[in-house]
């Protein structure tokens, strides 16, 4: 694919994504519109079968699939738990992130030809301030219904194990410290 073809696909998709997240951030979403890949113009353009993100400009910027390294997951989690305030804040962050990505594509700063250097590390995926905000979001969530509590406990244990494995990667110094 030529850079012209990629831009021809990327720029309109990013503009639609910005409009989608602007609507989500202001509460003016269209009927049935949700913060999921079904409503993402970039997903529809670059990953119609949702098998990988291909040449998506968001992936080109982060080097990661599934919008990792963006405010998407914080917004989607807040939406899933019904935390409207946290959702709106993170939806606005996602819209801003997409505006910057669009600017980078339009200026030629971000192209389909470069392979981003994006090791999957906490520094790349989440900044410390975002970790703090995620912790605050989790604390603000209502308790799970009893039937979900056991599932939630096991899921959380798996997440903790996964994050400890990621944080133990070489070069991850000072990001995570075990409590003594």
HELIX and SHEET records of a PDB file:
HELIX    1   1 UNK A    3  UNK A   26  1                                  24    
HELIX    2   2 UNK A   37  UNK A   39  5                                   3    
HELIX    3   3 UNK A   41  UNK A   46  1                                   6    
HELIX    4   4 UNK A   57  UNK A   62  1                                   6    
HELIX    5   5 UNK A   72  UNK A   80  1                                   9    
HELIX    6   6 UNK A   84  UNK A  107  1                                  24    
HELIX    7   7 UNK A  122  UNK A  125  1                                   4    
HELIX    8   8 UNK A  128  UNK A  140  1                                  13    
HELIX    9   9 UNK A  146  UNK A  167  1                                  22    
END                                                                             
